[in-house]
Amino acid sequence: MPDIHQVLGFDFGSRRIGVASGQSITCSASPITTLTSINNKTDWQGIEKLISQWKPDALIVGLPFYLDGSKSKMTEAAEKFSRQLEGRFHLPVYTHNEALSSFEAEQFLQAKKKQHNKQDIDKIAAAIIVQNWLEQNT
């Protein structure tokens, strides 16, 4: 694996994509935003802006598997999204099992007793995906 210092991570969904940044030096991740898909079309302009702004060395995409490890339709859609990211932005794209990241994000927000919406959950889920990937790969 090449030197990776800055990453952007994605919690891919057909309606929303949570986005987070991560640093390998500090092994930490932070939620950034949630992009909204219109008519199931990915917000490529929004992703391009984020890549230009954050200048990541690599991209991380969470893959949603069932608890038994089998693939779902969303797993295949996230894999396709990963390939599209790599083709459009010519950056290395790594995938990571996102098992229960959205559930974990919701639990985190409830523990903070904050009002939250699906956009909050998605960007925090992206941060959890990035954090887990950093812990396993740096």
TIKOLVO-857994 format. One record per atom (N, C-alpha, C): residue number from 1; residue in one letter; chain; atom name; x, y, z. Coordinates in steps of 0.1 Angstrom, whole numbers. Layout:
<pts>
PT seq type mol atom    xx    yy    zz
PT NUM    a   A   CA     X     Y     Z
...
</pts>
This chain:
<pts>
PT seq type mol atom    xx    yy    zz
PT   1    m   A    N     8   -12     0
PT   1    m   A   CA     0     0     0
PT   1    m   A    C     9    12     0
PT   2    p   A    N     6    22    -9
PT   2    p   A   CA    15    34    -9
PT   2    p   A    C    12    43     3
PT   3    d   A    N    21    53     5
PT   3    d   A   CA    19    62    16
PT   3    d   A    C     5    68    15
PT   4    i   A    N    -3    66    26
PT   4    i   A   CA   -16    72    26
PT   4    i   A    C   -17    81    39
PT   5    h   A    N   -19    93    37
PT   5    h   A   CA   -20   102    49
PT   5    h   A    C   -34   107    51
PT   6    q   A    N   -40   111    40
PT   6    q   A   CA   -54   117    40
PT   6    q   A    C   -63   108    32
PT   7    v   A    N   -74   105    38
PT   7    v   A   CA   -84    97    31
PT   7    v   A    C   -98   103    32
PT   8    l   A    N  -106   100    22
PT   8    l   A   CA  -121   104    23
PT   8    l   A    C  -128    91    23
PT   9    g   A    N  -138    90    31
PT   9    g   A   CA  -146    77    32
PT   9    g   A    C  -160    80    29
PT  10    f   A    N  -167    70    24
PT  10    f   A   CA  -181    71    20
PT  10    f   A    C  -189    60    25
PT  11    d   A    N  -201    64    31
PT  11    d   A   CA  -211    54    35
PT  11    d   A    C  -222    55    24
PT  12    f   A    N  -221    47    14
PT  12    f   A   CA  -229    48     2
PT  12    f   A    C  -243    43     4
PT  13    g   A    N  -252    51    -1
PT  13    g   A   CA  -266    47    -1
PT  13    g   A    C  -273    52   -14
PT  14    s   A    N  -284    46   -18
PT  14    s   A   CA  -291    51   -30
PT  14    s   A    C  -297    65   -29
PT  15    r   A    N  -300    69   -17
PT  15    r   A   CA  -306    82   -15
PT  15    r   A    C  -295    92    -9
PT  16    r   A    N  -286    87    -1
PT  16    r   A   CA  -277    96     6
PT  16    r   A    C  -263    89     6
PT  17    i   A    N  -252    98     6
PT  17    i   A   CA  -239    93     8
PT  17    i   A    C  -232   101    19
PT  18    g   A    N  -230    94    30
PT  18    g   A   CA  -222   100    41
PT  18    g   A    C  -208   101    38
PT  19    v   A    N  -201   112    41
PT  19    v   A   CA  -187   115    38
PT  19    v   A    C  -180   119    50
PT  20    a   A    N  -168   113    52
PT  20    a   A   CA  -159   116    63
PT  20    a   A    C  -144   117    58
PT  21    s   A    N  -136   124    66
PT  21    s   A   CA  -122   125    63
PT  21    s   A    C  -115   117    74
PT  22    g   A    N  -103   113    70
PT  22    g   A   CA   -94   105    80
PT  22    g   A    C   -80   108    78
PT  23    q   A    N   -72   108    88
PT  23    q   A   CA   -58   110    88
PT  23    q   A    C   -51    98    94
PT  24    s   A    N   -41    93    86
PT  24    s   A   CA   -34    81    91
PT  24    s   A    C   -24    85   102
PT  25    i   A    N   -19    97   102
PT  25    i   A   CA    -9   101   112
PT  25    i   A    C   -15   101   126
PT  26    t   A    N   -27   106   127
PT  26    t   A   CA   -34   106   140
PT  26    t   A    C   -43    94   142
PT  27    c   A    N   -45    86   131
PT  27    c   A   CA   -55    75   131
PT  27    c   A    C   -68    79   136
PT  28    s   A    N   -73    90   130
PT  28    s   A   CA   -86    96   134
PT  28    s   A    C   -95    99   122
PT  29    a   A    N  -108    99   124
PT  29    a   A   CA  -117   102   114
PT  29    a   A    C  -127   112   119
PT  30    s   A    N  -132   121   110
PT  30    s   A   CA  -142   131   113
PT  30    s   A    C  -153   131   102
PT  31    p   A    N  -166   132   107
PT  31    p   A   CA  -176   134    97
PT  31    p   A    C  -175   147    90
PT  32    i   A    N  -179   147    77
PT  32    i   A   CA  -178   160    69
PT  32    i   A    C  -192   164    65
PT  33    t   A    N  -199   156    58
PT  33    t   A   CA  -212   160    52
PT  33    t   A    C  -219   148    47
PT  34    t   A    N  -232   150    43
PT  34    t   A   CA  -240   139    36
PT  34    t   A    C  -245   145    23
PT  35    l   A    N  -241   138    12
PT  35    l   A   CA  -246   143    -1
PT  35    l   A    C  -259   136    -4
PT  36    t   A    N  -268   143   -10
PT  36    t   A   CA  -281   137   -14
PT  36    t   A    C  -281   133   -29
PT  37    s   A    N  -286   121   -31
PT  37    s   A   CA  -287   117   -45
PT  37    s   A    C  -301   121   -50
PT  38    i   A    N  -302   126   -62
PT  38    i   A   CA  -315   130   -68
PT  38    i   A    C  -318   120   -78
PT  39    n   A    N  -330   114   -77
PT  39    n   A   CA  -335   103   -86
PT  39    n   A    C  -325    92   -87
PT  40    n   A    N  -319    88   -76
PT  40    n   A   CA  -309    77   -75
PT  40    n   A    C  -297    80   -83
PT  41    k   A    N  -294    93   -86
PT  41    k   A   CA  -282    96   -93
PT  41    k   A    C  -272   102   -83
PT  42    t   A    N  -259    97   -83
PT  42    t   A   CA  -249   101   -74
PT  42    t   A    C  -245   116   -77
PT  43    d   A    N  -243   123   -66
PT  43    d   A   CA  -239   137   -67
PT  43    d   A    C  -224   138   -70
PT  44    w   A    N  -220   135   -83
PT  44    w   A   CA  -206   135   -87
PT  44    w   A    C  -199   149   -85
PT  45    q   A    N  -207   159   -87
PT  45    q   A   CA  -201   173   -86
PT  45    q   A    C  -198   175   -71
PT  46    g   A    N  -206   171   -62
PT  46    g   A   CA  -204   173   -48
PT  46    g   A    C  -191   165   -44
PT  47    i   A    N  -190   153   -49
PT  47    i   A   CA  -178   144   -46
PT  47    i   A    C  -166   151   -51
PT  48    e   A    N  -167   156   -64
PT  48    e   A   CA  -155   162   -70
PT  48    e   A    C  -151   174   -61
PT  49    k   A    N  -160   182   -57
PT  49    k   A   CA  -157   194   -48
PT  49    k   A    C  -149   189   -35
PT  50    l   A    N  -154   179   -29
PT  50    l   A   CA  -148   174   -17
PT  50    l   A    C  -134   169   -20
PT  51    i   A    N  -132   162   -31
PT  51    i   A   CA  -119   156   -34
PT  51    i   A    C  -109   168   -37
PT  52    s   A    N  -114   178   -44
PT  52    s   A   CA  -106   190   -46
PT  52    s   A    C  -102   197   -33
PT  53    q   A    N  -112   198   -24
PT  53    q   A   CA  -109   205   -12
PT  53    q   A    C  -100   197    -2
PT  54    w   A    N  -103   184    -1
PT  54    w   A   CA   -95   176     9
PT  54    w   A    C   -83   170     4
PT  55    k   A    N   -82   168   -10
PT  55    k   A   CA   -70   163   -16
PT  55    k   A    C   -65   149   -10
PT  56    p   A    N   -74   139   -10
PT  56    p   A   CA   -71   127    -3
PT  56    p   A    C   -61   119   -12
PT  57    d   A    N   -53   110    -5
PT  57    d   A   CA   -44   101   -11
PT  57    d   A    C   -52    88   -15
PT  58    a   A    N   -63    86    -9
PT  58    a   A   CA   -71    74   -12
PT  58    a   A    C   -85    76    -7
PT  59    l   A    N   -94    67   -13
PT  59    l   A   CA  -108    68    -9
PT  59    l   A    C  -112    54    -3
PT  60    i   A    N  -121    55     7
PT  60    i   A   CA  -126    43    14
PT  60    i   A    C  -141    42    12
PT  61    v   A    N  -146    31     8
PT  61    v   A   CA  -161    29     6
PT  61    v   A    C  -165    17    15
PT  62    g   A    N  -175    20    23
PT  62    g   A   CA  -181     9    31
PT  62    g   A    C  -189     0    23
PT  63    l   A    N  -188   -13    25
PT  63    l   A   CA  -196   -23    18
PT  63    l   A    C  -205   -29    28
PT  64    p   A    N  -218   -28    25
PT  64    p   A   CA  -228   -34    35
PT  64    p   A    C  -231   -49    32
PT  65    f   A    N  -226   -57    41
PT  65    f   A   CA  -228   -71    40
PT  65    f   A    C  -239   -75    50
PT  66    y   A    N  -246   -86    47
PT  66    y   A   CA  -255   -91    58
PT  66    y   A    C  -247   -97    69
PT  67    l   A    N  -253   -99    81
PT  67    l   A   CA  -245  -103    92
PT  67    l   A    C  -238  -117    90
PT  68    d   A    N  -244  -125    81
PT  68    d   A   CA  -238  -138    78
PT  68    d   A    C  -226  -137    68
PT  69    g   A    N  -223  -124    64
PT  69    g   A   CA  -212  -122    54
PT  69    g   A    C  -216  -122    40
PT  70    s   A    N  -229  -125    37
PT  70    s   A   CA  -233  -126    23
PT  70    s   A    C  -236  -112    17
PT  71    k   A    N  -236  -111     4
PT  71    k   A   CA  -238   -98    -3
PT  71    k   A    C  -253   -95    -4
PT  72    s   A    N  -256   -82    -4
PT  72    s   A   CA  -269   -77    -7
PT  72    s   A    C  -269   -69   -20
PT  73    k   A    N  -281   -64   -25
PT  73    k   A   CA  -281   -56   -36
PT  73    k   A    C  -273   -43   -34
PT  74    m   A    N  -273   -38   -21
PT  74    m   A   CA  -266   -26   -18
PT  74    m   A    C  -251   -28   -18
PT  75    t   A    N  -247   -41   -15
PT  75    t   A   CA  -232   -44   -16
PT  75    t   A    C  -228   -42   -30
PT  76    e   A    N  -235   -48   -40
PT  76    e   A   CA  -232   -47   -54
PT  76    e   A    C  -232   -32   -58
PT  77    a   A    N  -242   -24   -54
PT  77    a   A   CA  -242   -10   -57
PT  77    a   A    C  -230    -3   -52
PT  78    a   A    N  -226    -6   -40
PT  78    a   A   CA  -214     1   -34
PT  78    a   A    C  -202    -3   -41
PT  79    e   A    N  -201   -16   -45
PT  79    e   A   CA  -189   -20   -53
PT  79    e   A    C  -189   -13   -66
PT  80    k   A    N  -200   -11   -73
PT  80    k   A   CA  -201    -3   -85
PT  80    k   A    C  -196    11   -83
PT  81    f   A    N  -201    17   -72
PT  81    f   A   CA  -198    31   -68
PT  81    f   A    C  -182    32   -66
PT  82    s   A    N  -176    22   -60
PT  82    s   A   CA  -162    21   -58
PT  82    s   A    C  -154    22   -71
PT  83    r   A    N  -159    14   -81
PT  83    r   A   CA  -153    13   -94
PT  83    r   A    C  -154    27  -101
PT  84    q   A    N  -166    33  -100
PT  84    q   A   CA  -168    46  -106
PT  84    q   A    C  -159    57  -100
PT  85    l   A    N  -158    56   -87
PT  85    l   A   CA  -149    66   -80
PT  85    l   A    C  -134    65   -86
PT  86    e   A    N  -130    52   -87
PT  86    e   A   CA  -116    50   -91
PT  86    e   A    C  -115    55  -106
PT  87    g   A    N  -125    52  -114
PT  87    g   A   CA  -124    56  -128
PT  87    g   A    C  -125    71  -130
PT  88    r   A    N  -133    77  -122
PT  88    r   A   CA  -135    92  -124
PT  88    r   A    C  -123   100  -118
PT  89    f   A    N  -118    96  -107
PT  89    f   A   CA  -109   104   -99
PT  89    f   A    C   -94    99   -99
PT  90    h   A    N   -92    87  -104
PT  90    h   A   CA   -79    81  -105
PT  90    h   A    C   -71    81   -92
PT  91    l   A    N   -79    77   -82
PT  91    l   A   CA   -73    76   -68
PT  91    l   A    C   -75    61   -64
PT  92    p   A    N   -66    56   -56
PT  92    p   A   CA   -68    42   -51
PT  92    p   A    C   -81    42   -42
PT  93    v   A    N   -89    32   -44
PT  93    v   A   CA  -102    30   -37
PT  93    v   A    C  -101    17   -29
PT  94    y   A    N  -103    18   -16
PT  94    y   A   CA  -103     6    -8
PT  94    y   A    C  -117     4    -2
PT  95    t   A    N  -122    -8    -1
PT  95    t   A   CA  -135   -11     4
PT  95    t   A    C  -133   -17    19
PT  96    h   A    N  -143   -15    27
PT  96    h   A   CA  -142   -19    40
PT  96    h   A    C  -156   -24    45
PT  97    n   A    N  -157   -35    51
PT  97    n   A   CA  -170   -40    56
PT  97    n   A    C  -176   -30    66
PT  98    e   A    N  -187   -25    63
PT  98    e   A   CA  -193   -15    71
PT  98    e   A    C  -204   -21    81
PT  99    a   A    N  -203   -33    84
PT  99    a   A   CA  -213   -40    92
PT  99    a   A    C  -217   -31   104
PT 100    l   A    N  -229   -28   105
PT 100    l   A   CA  -235   -21   116
PT 100    l   A    C  -230    -7   119
PT 101    s   A    N  -224    -1   109
PT 101    s   A   CA  -218    13   111
PT 101    s   A    C  -230    23   113
PT 102    s   A    N  -241    21   105
PT 102    s   A   CA  -252    31   107
PT 102    s   A    C  -259    29   121
PT 103    f   A    N  -260    16   125
PT 103    f   A   CA  -265    13   138
PT 103    f   A    C  -256    19   149
PT 104    e   A    N  -243    17   148
PT 104    e   A   CA  -234    23   157
PT 104    e   A    C  -234    38   157
PT 105    a   A    N  -236    44   146
PT 105    a   A   CA  -237    59   145
PT 105    a   A    C  -250    64   152
PT 106    e   A    N  -261    57   150
PT 106    e   A   CA  -273    61   157
PT 106    e   A    C  -272    59   172
PT 107    q   A    N  -265    49   176
PT 107    q   A   CA  -263    47   191
PT 107    q   A    C  -255    58   196
PT 108    f   A    N  -244    62   189
PT 108    f   A   CA  -236    73   193
PT 108    f   A    C  -244    86   195
PT 109    l   A    N  -252    89   185
PT 109    l   A   CA  -260   101   186
PT 109    l   A    C  -270   101   197
PT 110    q   A    N  -276    89   199
PT 110    q   A   CA  -286    88   210
PT 110    q   A    C  -279    90   224
PT 111    a   A    N  -267    85   225
PT 111    a   A   CA  -259    86   237
PT 111    a   A    C  -256   100   240
PT 112    k   A    N  -254   108   230
PT 112    k   A   CA  -251   123   231
PT 112    k   A    C  -264   131   234
PT 113    k   A    N  -275   123   233
PT 113    k   A   CA  -288   130   235
PT 113    k   A    C  -291   142   226
PT 114    k   A    N  -285   140   214
PT 114    k   A   CA  -287   151   204
PT 114    k   A    C  -299   148   194
PT 115    q   A    N  -306   158   190
PT 115    q   A   CA  -315   156   179
PT 115    q   A    C  -307   152   167
PT 116    h   A    N  -312   143   160
PT 116    h   A   CA  -304   139   148
PT 116    h   A    C  -314   134   137
PT 117    n   A    N  -308   135   125
PT 117    n   A   CA  -316   130   113
PT 117    n   A    C  -307   120   105
PT 118    k   A    N  -313   115    94
PT 118    k   A   CA  -306   105    87
PT 118    k   A    C  -292   110    81
PT 119    q   A    N  -292   123    78
PT 119    q   A   CA  -279   129    73
PT 119    q   A    C  -268   128    83
PT 120    d   A    N  -272   131    96
PT 120    d   A   CA  -262   130   107
PT 120    d   A    C  -257   115   108
PT 121    i   A    N  -266   106   108
PT 121    i   A   CA  -263    92   109
PT 121    i   A    C  -253    88    98
PT 122    d   A    N  -256    92    85
PT 122    d   A   CA  -248    88    74
PT 122    d   A    C  -234    93    75
PT 123    k   A    N  -232   106    78
PT 123    k   A   CA  -218   111    79
PT 123    k   A    C  -211   105    91
PT 124    i   A    N  -217   102   102
PT 124    i   A   CA  -211    96   113
PT 124    i   A    C  -207    81   110
PT 125    a   A    N  -216    75   102
PT 125    a   A   CA  -213    61    98
PT 125    a   A    C  -201    61    89
PT 126    a   A    N  -200    71    80
PT 126    a   A   CA  -188    72    72
PT 126    a   A    C  -175    74    80
PT 127    a   A    N  -176    82    91
PT 127    a   A   CA  -165    84   100
PT 127    a   A    C  -161    70   107
PT 128    i   A    N  -171    63   111
PT 128    i   A   CA  -169    50   117
PT 128    i   A    C  -162    40   107
PT 129    i   A    N  -166    40    95
PT 129    i   A   CA  -160    32    84
PT 129    i   A    C  -145    36    83
PT 130    v   A    N  -143    49    81
PT 130    v   A   CA  -129    54    80
PT 130    v   A    C  -120    50    92
PT 131    q   A    N  -126    53   104
PT 131    q   A   CA  -118    50   116
PT 131    q   A    C  -115    35   117
PT 132    n   A    N  -124    26   114
PT 132    n   A   CA  -121    12   114
PT 132    n   A    C  -111     8   103
PT 133    w   A    N  -112    14    92
PT 133    w   A   CA  -102    11    81
PT 133    w   A    C   -88    15    85
PT 134    l   A    N   -87    28    91
PT 134    l   A   CA   -74    33    95
PT 134    l   A    C   -68    24   106
PT 135    e   A    N   -76    19   115
PT 135    e   A   CA   -71    11   126
PT 135    e   A    C   -66    -3   121
PT 136    q   A    N   -72    -8   110
PT 136    q   A   CA   -68   -21   105
PT 136    q   A    C   -57   -19    94
PT 137    n   A    N   -55    -7    88
PT 137    n   A   CA   -46    -6    77
PT 137    n   A    C   -34     3    79
PT 138    t   A    N   -33    10    90
PT 138    t   A   CA   -22    19    92
PT 138    t   A    C   -14    16   104
</pts>
